[in-house]
Amino acid sequence: MSRKAATPARGKERPAPPPKAEPDRITAALAGLGLLLTAYLGLLALSGSSPAFCASDGGCGLIQSSAWSKFLGVPLAWWGFGLYLLLLLVSVQPVRRPLQRWRRQWRLALLGVAVSLYLTAVGWLALDAFCALCLLSLALLLLVFVLLNLRRPEGAPGGAWSGW
């Protein structure tokens, strides 16, 4: 008995896989800025210090020392760091299907915006305080979310927000 090699029939070659898409440098750069910001806030949370450019008795200190500043015992800044890190990793990974990467980026950005808006509302309504650096993180996430929607790849669902 002879074994035939698993080769395609003559004249029927497999199509070449699509080339890998380049990393999303814009989203990666914004995620990198978010990483720096949340690392700084996370280190401040561990040391108990006040952020630069914020009064010690101002909104940043009040928010950092509140019961709302931790989730499962971990400072919220480190959760934000994890989100920005995931966004950065997804953005720099070369992929064959840009739509799949876009969906992951979009979902991460949406999660970040939703959580940041919620925490900003809590700071405002429950603590009557705002943290400028937390608002900067919200602005970064909003910018990422808007840019992702403006650069929606072909075939992405939700054109004009339909189908979501």
N, C-alpha and C positions, 0 to 999 in steps of 0.2 A: 504494500500500500504506500502510495506516495502522498505526501501532504502538499497541497497547493498553498502558495504564499497568499496572504490576504492582501492582494493588490487590486486597485481599481481596474475595471475592464479597460481595454485599450480604447483610446479616444475619449474616455470619460475621466478626466482628471478632477481631483477635488479642488474646489475653489480655494484660493488663498484666504486665510483669515484677514479680517480688516486690520489695518495698521492700528497700533495703540495710540490712543489720544494723549496729547501732551498734558502734563499736570496743569491744574487750574491755579495759576500763579496769583491771581487777584484774590481769590478766596483764601489761598494759603497765606498770603501776606497779612490779610486782615485777621485770620485766625492766629497768626504769630504775634500780632499786636495784642490780641486778647489773651494769649498765653502769658505775655510779659505782665500785663495788667493784673490778671488773676493770681499770678505767682507773687507779685508784690502784695496784693491784698491778703493772700493766704499767709505769707510770712508775717505780715502785721497782725493777723488774727492769732497766730501762734505766740507772738511776742507780747501782745497786748498794747502795742504802740498805736499812736494816732497816725493816719496817713499825712503825707506832706501836703501842704496847701489847704489843710482842713483844720479848723479850730478844734482844740482838744475837747471842748464842750459842745461842739457843733453836731450836725447831722451824721457825719461819718462815724464819729465815736459812739454816738447813741445807737446807731444801727449795728455797728460791730459788737457792741456789748449787750445787745438785746437777746431775748429768747429766740428771736427769728433768725439769728445769725448762724445757726447750725442746723444740719439735717442729719439724723442718725449719728449725732456726736461729731460730725465732720464739718468744719467751717464751710459755708456756702461758696467761698472763693475757690476752694479746692474742687468742689463739684463743677464750678464754671471752668476751672483749669482742665478738668477731664473732658468737658464738652468741647472746648477749643482745641484740645489735643486730638480728639476724634475727628473734628472738622478738618484740621490740618492734615492728618494722616489720609483721610479720604480724598482730600484735594490734591495731594502730591502723588498719589498712586497712579501710575499709568494704567489705563484701562482700554479694553477693546470696545466696550459699549459705554459711550459718554452719558447716555440716558440713565443708566443704572447709577453712575457716580452722582449725576445731578440729583436724582431722587434721594440718595443718601444725604447729600449736602443739604438739600431743601428740608428734609425732615429734621436734621440736626439743628438747622437754623431756626425752624419753626418752634422746636422745643425750647431752644434758648430764648427766643423772643417771648414766648408764652410765660416761661418761668420768670424772666426778668420783669415783664410787665406786672405779673402777680406780686413779686417782691417789692417793686416800686410802689404799687398800690398799698401794700401792707405798711411800708415805711411811711407813706403819706397819711393813711387813714388811722393806723394803730399807733404809730410813734410820732406823728406830726413832724417827720424829718425826711431829708433827702441826703443821699451820699453822692457827691459829684463823680467819684470814680465808678460807682455802681451805675450811674446814668451814662457814663462813658462806655461801659461795657454793653449796656442796652443799645446805645447808638451804634456800636460796632456790629452787634447782632442784627439790628434793623438794616444796616447798610448791606451786610452779607445777604440777608433775606431779599431785599429789594433787587440787588444786583443779580442774584440767582434767578429771580423772576424775569428780569429784563433779558437775561441771556438764556432763556429757556430753550433747550435743544429741540430740534425737529422731532416730532413724534411724542413729545412729552404731553401727558394728559393735563387738562386744566387750562387750555387756551381760553382766555377770558373767564377763568375760574369755573368753567363747566366741567362736569364729569368728576368732580372731587367728592 
